[in-house]
Amino acid sequence: MAKPKYTSHVGMVDILPDESPKWRALEEIIHEEAAKFNFEEIRTPIMEQTELIVRGIGQLTDIVSKEIFAFEKGDSHYVLRPELTAPVVRSYVEHHLDQRGGSQKLYYIGPMFRAEKPQKGRQRQFHQFGAEVIGSDDPVADVEIIALMMRVYERIGITNFELKLNSVGDPESREAYKEALRDYLRPNLDKMSDVSQERFEKNPMRILDSKEEQDQAFIEDAPVISDYLNEESQQHFTLVKEYLDDLGIDYTLDPHLVRGMDYYTRTAFELTSPDLGSQDALAGGGRYDLLVEEIGGQPTPAVGFAAGMERLMIACEELDISLADEKSVDVYFVTLGDAARKFALTHLPKVREAGLSATMDYKGRSMKAQMKDADRENARYAIIIGDNELAEGKYSLRNMKASEEDSLTFEKILSKLAGV
Ligand code: HAM
């Protein structure tokens, strides 16, 4: 009988040992930069109640209508989280995080799940890092969120991007705008896609996000929200732009930018890169002043962003940026005979206690094969041990790069290694 052949699910990829150092390096950068901005990490479960995600993101969005992985068990309806803003807000409300005082400045790193058609830069399990400021409607919060997002890319050396900016207004501005949009679209509605027709009454702004070919001509000349912002939304947007200017952060105004979730109010932004191909959004976010209340909390303004980590990696590859050093080990014990192997096994901990990484052969291979393995592991030093060395109490310490060897006691070897 043929052996079964298992693979990971389509669009869900393993991060293999050759790849994981760059993930760790990226995570380290995110933790460091978030700390500099005084954000605190939050970790929420991978699964949430379906109802939370539907309510939070919006029934008519692509994410909820087509892309969620959902299942039932008993009376519970589970969904693999497609994003983290709604879950973080759920956690904020559930645990009364407002009582900690001040604005909550939270960040996260982790896997998300969307049942999209996989392609370059688009997976079904992908990773985001992101941040949310909950409890402030000050444009300073919007700009700090954008600055933190940009800082991570800048630090890595990705600077070839465009920050697209819009204001999608507050409820009052949006009502006026939706009316204008309906008036504009109504005469041609029967020529538009079924999805757009469905969205027309309940949420015509979603139509601006349509990917359907037949809708594009109508979307192009649609009225823009910036002409319908009330004074308050306009003032807020003006300050966001002014503060971005003050920080020297370039942006392009994009009046059609509506983003893929229904929770956005006022500021909306997206960071795109020409190095990514068709899935060109590195990151995106905006303000969501009504979501906390929608999810059962007190009215609380908030703003945040999330960034795709796989897309950041693709941009790094395109730009020849390596996030992590080549793999290496400080010390490789090369042994001949059982007594030498035992010596190596019992002296590995001493090297590790000195703060160095150390390994030995696990396969009983010849000395020559072990030296080759030490090379493959990119070892900095080899400690070579045979019966003579054991009898003498002195071992060969080989500097692998310089091809130099010293015969030393183990104590001398340790102090020499500790000094390098
Ligand atoms: P989003 O625009 O849906 O926003 O996702 C943010 C980023 O995640 C995208 O710009 C992209 O880089 C990455 N991404 C999304 N889907 C995929 C996928 N299928 N494969 C690979 N990468 C993907 C949000 O998720 C909001 N929660 C952002 C936010 C936070 N708004 C306010 N606070």
Residues whose N, C-alpha, C, O or C-beta is under 5 A from the ligand:
A	BS01	HAM	E83 L84 T85 R114 E116 G121 R122 Q123 F126 Q128 A131 A281 L282 A283 G284 G285 G286 V303 G304 F305 A306 A307 G308 R311
